[in-house]
């Protein structure tokens, strides 16, 4: 079976619909066909300052949400990144074959460091994509399901795998990005040309999986649309309506054409009202299941520790090979 790996940062109390539709939904689907490794990337979540207690809680909440949406710990290896020390160990080696300029060209780093003021941005923010490459290469992943915003980071992972293999001998599988076009960029409800983002969207622009559906309904009602009246799918001319149709289609399983046909002659208000209902029906059971996992943190932590053990078995073997190739003594 081919391998798949992906990760999500515990930097918010809830996943948003962009995380779910762009990535996590595909994680669930790929469990059927792939040997799957999914991690909550807490090491990645401390690059811009954090509160330890909040991080701890968010890491649990992220794991609980992954289980609630259908990650099955019997079939997949679900773990917390910091419990597998091989990740930063391999990241060091990969950092030594990454060019300074190459890392500096990562657009997410440029955007975020600019926002923070380039002197205040941490070295961790700079080396973040190298750690991400280590996450992927340790598991010899064939495919990495992510949203469009991760494409450049995936390209770096591929480059580093190839460079290591050429320099030190065949070691890593060169991973392919698994980006499903239709939902690869869910946009902000208030700024329908920008991606929905936990770090940069205003609260009104994001639909959180764990928020009160009445709140989501209100945000959907005030979502920015164009001044026209017709419900058609046109991402260029009508990005707001296109985004609502994309979310509606992905959550309901109805095709875009089917929806456009069904709303012919109806108004934006009808579409928004029905979408709010679709969202509410979708999130309610997820919220209940998430709460169920959070009600028993000891059990959840145990499940994650088991996942980390399984992950270490694979990551440890890869790291051992990488150590040997670069001339290190074996890890003890
Ligand atoms: P993160 O935590 O920001 O996001 C998790 C996943 O959600 C996707 N995503 C979106 N997809 C569609 N539309 C959106 N508006 C949207 N917003 C977010 C992201 O593309 C991502 O797939 N660097 C990664 C975490 C990471 C990782 C890895 C991913 C660390 N190591 C190894 C894959 C493999 C990140 O910050 O994702």
Boltz pocket constraint, residues with backbone or C-beta under 6 A from the ligand:
constraints:
  - pocket:
      binder: B
      contacts: [[A, 5], [A, 6], [A, 7], [A, 8], [A, 9], [A, 10], [A, 17], [A, 18], [A, 19], [A, 20], [A, 21], [A, 22], [A, 23], [A, 24], [A, 41], [A, 44], [A, 131], [A, 132], [A, 135], [A, 136], [A, 144], [A, 145], [A, 146], [A, 147], [A, 148], [A, 149], [A, 150], [A, 153], [A, 183], [A, 184], [A, 185], [A, 186], [A, 187], [A, 195], [A, 196], [A, 197]]
      max_distance: 6.0
